Amino acid sequence: MKTKLYLFGVLSALLMTTSCEKEEFDLSQPFVIAFEKQSYDYSQISAEKEMKLVFSEAARYSGTVQIKVKAENASYDTDFTTFPEIENGVMEIPFSAGQTEVSYIFKNLIFPFDSDDKKVLLEVIKINYTGQTSIQGYKTSLISFERSLGTSLLPETGGPNQGNQVYIDLSTEVITKVRRDSWDLGFYSGDHFRVVINGSVYMAAKNLGVTNIDAVTTASVQPFQNQVAVGTFDANNTQYVDAPTGNILQTAISEISENNEDNKVYLVNLGYEVGTTIPNVGSVAVAGNSRGWRKIRILKSGNDYILQYANLNSTTHEEITISKNAAYNFTFFSFNTKSTVNVEPEKTKWDLNFTVFTNEIPGSGSYGYSDFVLNNIKAGIKAYEVRTTTKTYANYNLADVNDGNFLEDQRVIGADWRDVFSGAAFPDRYFILKDAEGNYYKIRMLAFVNDGGIRGYPKFEYKLLQ
């Protein structure tokens, strides 16, 4: 995959915490202007794009900010132009008292692109303003095709009902959001013939040991229905869910065999709809009404899967052929639409997934977690945790990376990054991630509640190590 720069950021913590809402000005604090985003993906600008600079407080006086513009392999008025215009390599943007930000327009004159080596670097060099000023935070902003340098993001998981799964590609800052109950089964596209169930809605599955799907009835499975569920506090119920580590060889549904006699019928608990109730502040309501049950049997035909499925009391079944797609980890299927559906981005185009998740409590079996973060272990995206007692986030550099620390587990960030009692992210830990292209990022979780203390509003920042 071509590496892109879609870099993106916000002001430093200093700027973010400088008050813009004080009724009286704090004259001891300098007036600061910085770029809102550290970088932009040139390839995503097909015509023009507004780009902002933000202030540390509302301007008390009128003034201007001067930005030095340096282009590499790109010519002004040929490849790009700006408003305001650039004169002698400098763009000057005026602002008035009361403003909290300014912006400029970047116009792309060469879409589609004739090459991917063009770069435009912008740097704040002077603030013309009455009073003390300072240039800090994101002093520069780069428009190019390179990988992201890092930013701060707020995945839209959907508030306290957390109705979305959010996939994030760190190198491009591309975010993909899907409804988490939009799919039921995932058919693996790798070397093995494995099928996963949707742990984000607390699905579970049991091998019934029979091959005739039409003979299975509600009465015949009734003895198992209390067992085949998430959150029963029975240590043995982990056999009914996929391994939370992400190991594809440890799914609730066994490897699909060439020998049809080995492919048994499964009882499938479809879990729960996305919740709709409004919980108390600081709580979640991720599980709604029961989604019911299905019986399924999966066969193999060449390099394809054949899914047989039906309601429990049906004496006939439906059947669909599902093909592998090497560009993706899985091909997803929905019982609601009776068809394949789009869920994950291509396997090399996402690193993190913010989701509700079926994890396990040692000794107590499978259990549902909210505010969960997974790394894309199927595509080789690995991570490890670092405590600030070892080295602070700010001081952790590429030379500190230890490849031997990366874990074969998709739950490295998991849910242990947040304290549900205090409503805050733990400040004593951060994470190192290696993506599919060999880029190393440090990641720090910042929040999982909004300003009103409502759950389901995660925030994190990350930075490319180079």
C-alpha positions in Angstrom: 0.0 0.0 0.0 1.4 3.4 -0.9 2.3 5.3 2.2 0.4 8.5 2.5 0.7 11.6 4.7 -2.6 12.5 6.1 -1.2 14.1 9.2 -3.4 15.7 11.5 -3.1 17.2 15.0 -4.2 19.6 17.6 -2.6 22.1 19.9 -0.4 20.9 22.7 -1.8 20.3 26.1 -0.6 23.7 27.1 -2.7 25.3 24.4 -5.7 23.1 24.9 -5.8 24.0 28.6 -5.2 27.7 28.2 -8.6 29.3 28.9 -10.5 30.9 26.1 -13.5 31.4 28.3 -12.2 33.6 31.1 -14.1 36.8 31.6 -10.8 38.6 32.4 -7.6 38.3 30.4 -4.6 36.7 32.1 -1.9 39.1 31.0 0.8 36.8 32.2 0.0 34.3 29.5 1.3 34.9 26.0 -1.0 34.9 23.0 -0.3 31.8 21.0 -1.2 30.8 17.4 -0.6 27.3 16.1 -1.7 25.1 13.3 -4.8 23.0 14.1 -3.3 20.0 12.2 0.3 18.9 11.9 -0.1 17.6 8.4 -2.5 16.9 5.5 -2.8 14.2 2.9 -2.2 15.9 -0.5 -4.0 13.1 -2.3 -7.2 13.8 -0.4 -7.4 17.4 -1.7 -9.1 17.2 -5.1 -10.0 20.9 -5.4 -9.5 23.1 -2.3 -9.4 22.7 1.4 -9.8 25.2 4.3 -7.0 24.8 6.8 -7.1 26.4 10.3 -4.8 27.9 12.8 -6.2 28.1 16.4 -5.6 30.7 19.2 -4.8 30.0 22.8 -7.5 32.5 23.7 -9.9 34.9 22.0 -7.9 37.7 20.4 -8.0 40.9 22.4 -6.8 43.0 19.5 -6.6 42.9 15.8 -3.4 41.6 14.2 -1.9 39.3 11.6 0.0 36.0 11.5 2.8 35.4 9.0 3.4 32.0 7.6 6.4 31.0 5.6 5.7 28.6 2.7 8.3 26.3 1.3 7.4 24.0 -1.6 9.4 21.0 -2.8 8.7 19.6 -6.3 5.6 21.8 -6.4 5.2 25.3 -8.0 3.0 28.1 -6.9 0.2 28.9 -9.4 1.1 25.7 -11.3 0.6 22.9 -8.8 -1.1 24.8 -6.1 -2.3 28.3 -5.0 -3.6 29.8 -1.7 -5.9 32.4 -0.4 -4.5 34.7 0.9 -1.9 34.7 -1.7 1.8 34.1 -1.0 4.2 37.0 -1.6 7.9 36.6 -1.3 7.4 33.2 0.2 5.2 34.4 3.0 1.4 34.3 3.5 -0.1 36.9 5.9 -3.5 36.2 7.5 -5.3 39.0 9.3 -7.6 38.6 12.3 -9.8 40.8 14.4 -10.5 41.1 18.2 -12.7 38.3 19.4 -11.6 35.7 16.9 -10.4 32.3 18.3 -9.1 31.0 15.0 -8.1 31.9 11.4 -8.0 29.9 8.2 -6.5 29.9 4.7 -7.5 28.1 1.6 -5.2 25.6 -0.2 -6.2 25.1 -3.8 -4.9 22.0 -5.6 -4.4 22.7 -9.3 -3.1 19.3 -10.4 -5.7 16.7 -9.4 -5.4 13.9 -10.5 -1.7 14.0 -9.6 1.2 13.6 -11.9 3.6 12.5 -9.1 3.6 11.8 -5.4 6.8 13.6 -4.4 5.2 17.1 -3.9 5.4 18.7 -0.5 4.3 22.1 0.8 5.6 23.1 4.3 4.0 25.9 6.2 5.6 27.5 9.2 4.4 30.2 11.6 7.2 32.7 11.7 5.7 35.9 13.2 2.6 37.1 15.1 1.9 40.9 14.7 -0.1 41.6 17.8 -0.3 44.1 20.7 1.0 42.3 23.8 3.1 39.2 24.6 3.1 36.5 21.9 4.6 33.1 21.5 5.0 30.6 18.7 4.5 27.1 20.1 2.4 24.0 19.7 2.2 22.9 16.0 4.5 25.5 14.5 4.6 23.8 11.1 2.1 22.0 9.0 3.0 19.7 6.0 0.9 18.9 3.0 2.3 15.8 1.2 1.8 12.2 0.3 3.8 10.8 3.2 2.7 8.9 6.3 1.0 10.7 9.2 3.3 12.2 11.9 0.5 11.8 14.4 -2.5 13.6 15.8 -5.3 13.6 18.3 -8.5 11.7 17.4 -12.0 11.2 18.8 -13.5 8.0 17.5 -17.3 8.2 17.2 -18.3 5.0 19.1 -21.8 6.3 19.8 -22.0 7.5 23.3 -23.1 5.3 26.2 -24.8 2.8 23.9 -21.6 2.5 21.9 -23.4 1.4 18.7 -20.4 1.7 16.4 -17.2 -0.1 15.7 -14.6 2.4 14.6 -11.5 1.4 12.5 -8.5 3.7 12.4 -5.5 3.7 10.1 -2.8 5.7 11.9 -0.6 6.3 8.8 -3.4 8.0 6.9 -5.7 9.1 9.7 -8.6 7.5 7.8 -11.5 6.5 10.1 -14.1 4.0 9.2 -17.3 3.7 11.3 -19.8 0.8 11.1 -22.8 -0.2 13.1 -21.7 -3.0 15.3 -24.8 -5.1 14.9 -24.6 -4.9 11.0 -22.9 -8.3 10.7 -23.0 -11.7 12.3 -20.3 -14.0 10.9 -16.8 -13.3 9.5 -15.3 -15.7 7.0 -11.6 -15.7 7.1 -9.7 -14.9 3.9 -6.3 -16.3 5.1 -4.8 -19.7 4.7 -7.2 -21.4 7.1 -10.9 -21.9 6.8 -12.2 -20.3 9.9 -15.4 -18.4 10.8 -15.7 -15.8 13.6 -18.8 -14.6 15.4 -19.6 -11.0 16.3 -18.2 -10.6 19.8 -19.3 -6.9 19.8 -22.9 -8.0 20.3 -22.0 -10.9 22.6 -22.7 -13.8 20.2 -21.9 -17.4 21.2 -21.9 -20.7 19.3 -22.0 -24.4 20.3 -21.1 -27.5 18.3 -24.2 -29.8 18.4 -22.4 -32.8 17.1 -24.9 -33.5 14.3 -24.8 -32.9 10.6 -28.5 -32.7 9.7 -29.4 -29.0 10.1 -33.0 -29.5 9.3 -33.5 -32.0 12.2 -32.4 -29.5 14.9 -35.3 -27.9 16.7 -35.9 -25.5 19.6 -36.7 -28.5 21.8 -33.5 -30.3 20.9 -31.3 -27.4 21.8 -33.2 -26.1 24.8 -30.9 -27.8 27.4 -27.9 -25.8 26.0 -29.4 -22.3 25.7 -28.6 -21.1 29.2 -25.0 -22.2 28.7 -24.4 -20.7 25.2 -24.1 -17.1 26.3 -21.7 -14.4 27.3 -21.5 -13.3 31.0 -22.8 -16.5 32.7 -19.8 -16.5 35.1 -19.1 -20.1 34.1 -15.4 -20.7 33.4 -16.3 -23.3 30.8 -18.3 -20.9 28.6 -15.1 -19.6 26.9 -15.5 -22.6 24.5 -18.6 -20.9 23.0 -16.8 -17.6 22.0 -13.7 -16.8 19.9 -10.4 -16.5 21.6 -10.2 -12.9 22.8 -6.5 -12.9 21.9 -7.5 -12.9 18.3 -5.8 -16.2 17.5 -7.7 -17.4 14.4 -7.0 -21.0 15.2 -9.1 -20.7 18.4 -12.5 -19.8 17.2 -15.8 -21.1 18.6 -16.5 -22.7 15.2 -14.0 -25.4 14.3 -11.9 -25.3 11.2 -14.1 -26.1 8.2 -13.1 -29.5 6.9 -12.8 -31.0 3.4 -14.8 -33.9 4.8 -18.4 -32.8 5.2 -19.0 -35.3 8.0 -16.6 -33.3 10.1 -18.6 -30.1 9.7 -21.3 -30.1 12.4 -24.3 -28.0 13.0 -23.9 -25.1 15.4 -26.4 -23.5 17.8 -25.8 -19.7 17.5 -26.8 -17.2 20.1 -27.1 -13.9 18.2 -26.5 -11.8 21.3 -28.1 -8.4 21.8 -29.2 -5.5 19.8 -27.4 -2.2 20.4 -28.9 -0.7 23.5 -31.2 2.3 23.3 -31.8 3.2 27.0 -30.1 6.2 28.5 -28.0 5.1 31.5 -26.9 7.1 34.4 -24.0 9.4 33.8 -20.7 7.4 33.8 -22.5 4.1 33.0 -23.2 2.3 29.7 -26.2 0.6 28.1 -24.6 -1.4 25.3 -26.9 -4.5 25.3 -30.5 -4.1 24.2 -33.1 -6.8 23.3 -32.1 -10.3 22.5 -31.4 -10.9 18.8 -32.6 -14.5 19.1 -31.0 -17.8 17.8 -30.0 -19.5 14.6 -28.7 -22.9 13.6 -25.9 -23.0 11.0 -23.6 -25.5 9.2 -20.6 -24.5 7.2 -19.1 -26.5 4.4 -16.2 -26.1 2.0 -16.2 -25.9 -1.8 -12.8 -25.4 -3.3 -11.6 -22.1 -1.9 -15.2 -21.0 -1.0 -17.4 -21.4 2.1 -20.9 -22.7 1.9 -23.1 -21.4 4.7 -26.3 -23.2 5.6 -28.6 -21.4 8.1 -32.1 -21.4 9.4 -34.3 -20.5 12.4 -34.4 -23.1 15.1 -37.8 -24.7 14.2 -37.4 -24.5 10.5 -37.3 -27.9 8.7 -35.6 -26.4 5.7 -32.6 -24.1 5.4 -31.1 -21.4 3.2 -27.7 -21.6 1.6 -25.1 -19.1 0.4 -21.6 -19.4 -1.1 -19.1 -17.0 0.4 -15.7 -16.4 -1.3 -12.5 -15.3 0.2 -11.0 -11.9 -0.6 -7.3 -11.7 0.0 -7.4 -7.9 0.4 -9.4 -8.3 3.6 -9.1 -10.2 6.8 -12.7 -11.4 6.5 -15.8 -11.5 4.3 -18.7 -10.6 6.5 -22.3 -12.0 6.5 -25.5 -10.6 8.0 -28.6 -12.8 8.8 -30.7 -9.7 8.6 -29.8 -8.9 4.9 -29.1 -12.5 4.0 -26.0 -11.3 2.2 -22.4 -10.3 2.6 -21.8 -6.8 4.0 -19.0 -4.3 4.2 -17.4 -4.0 7.7 -13.7 -3.7 8.0 -11.4 -1.7 5.7 -8.8 -3.7 3.7 -6.6 -5.6 6.1 -3.5 -3.4 5.6 -5.6 -0.2 6.0 -6.5 -0.2 9.6 -4.6 -0.5 12.8 -7.0 0.0 15.7 -10.6 -0.9 16.3 -12.7 0.9 19.0 -15.5 -1.5 19.9 -17.6 -3.3 22.5 -15.9 -6.7 22.9 -16.2 -10.2 24.3 -13.2 -10.7 26.6 -12.7 -13.1 29.4 -12.3 -12.9 33.2 -9.9 -15.6 34.3 -11.9 -18.2 36.2 -15.2 -16.7 35.4 -15.5 -17.2 31.6 -16.4 -14.8 28.8 -17.6 -11.4 29.7 -18.6 -8.2 27.8 -16.5 -5.1 27.9 -17.2 -1.6 26.6 -14.6 1.1 25.7 -12.4 -1.7 24.2 -9.5 -1.1 21.8 -8.1 -3.8 19.5 -5.0 -3.9 17.3 -5.2 -5.6 13.9 -3.4 -8.8 14.8 -4.7 -10.6 11.7 -2.6 -8.2 9.6 0.4 -8.4 11.9 -0.2 -5.1 13.7 1.4 -5.6 17.1 1.7 -3.5 20.2 3.0 -3.4 23.7 2.5 -1.3 26.8 5.0 1.1 28.4 4.7 2.5 31.9 5.7 6.1 32.5 7.9 4.9 35.4 10.1 3.3 32.7 10.1 6.3 30.4 7.7 9.2 29.9 5.6 9.5 26.8 7.3 12.7 25.7 10.7 11.2 25.9 10.0 7.9 24.2 11.8 7.8 20.9 12.4 5.3 18.0 15.7 4.2 19.6 13.7 3.0 22.6 11.6 0.5 20.6 12.1 -3.1 21.5 10.7 -5.5 18.9 10.9 -8.3 21.4 8.2 -6.7 23.5 5.5 -6.9 20.8 2.7 -9.3 21.8 0.7 -11.8 19.8 -2.5 -10.5 21.3 -5.1 -8.0 20.0 -5.9 -6.7 23.5 -2.7 -4.8 24.3 -4.7 -1.6 24.7 -7.9 -3.4 25.5 -9.9 -1.9 28.3 -7.2 -1.5 30.9 -6.4 2.0 29.7 -9.4 3.6 31.5 -10.6 3.8 35.1 -14.4 3.4 35.2 -14.6 4.6 38.8 -12.8 8.0 38.2 -14.0 8.4 34.6 -10.4 9.1 33.5 -7.8 7.5 31.3 -4.9 6.1 33.3 -2.0 8.6 33.0 0.7 6.1 33.9 0.8 4.1 30.6 0.9 4.4 26.9 1.4 2.0 24.0 3.8 1.3 21.1 2.4 0.0 17.9 4.1 -1.3 14.7 1.9 -1.0 11.6 1.8 -3.1 8.4 4.3 -0.9 6.7 6.8 -1.0 9.5 6.0 2.4 11.0 6.3 2.7 14.8 3.8 4.9 16.7 3.5 5.8 20.3 -0.2 6.0 21.5 -1.6 7.7 24.6 -5.2 7.3 25.6 -6.6 10.6 26.9 -10.3 10.2 27.7 -13.4 7.9 27.4 -16.0 10.4 28.6 -17.1 13.8 27.3 -17.1 17.0 29.3 -20.4 15.9 30.9 -18.9 12.6 32.2 -20.9 10.6 29.6 -19.3 7.4 28.5 -18.6 6.4 24.9 -16.5 9.4 23.8 -12.9 8.2 23.6 -10.0 10.4 22.7 -6.4 9.5 22.1 -3.2 10.9 20.6 -0.4 9.3 18.7 3.0 10.2 17.2 5.2 8.7 14.6 8.5 7.6 16.0 11.3 8.5 13.6 
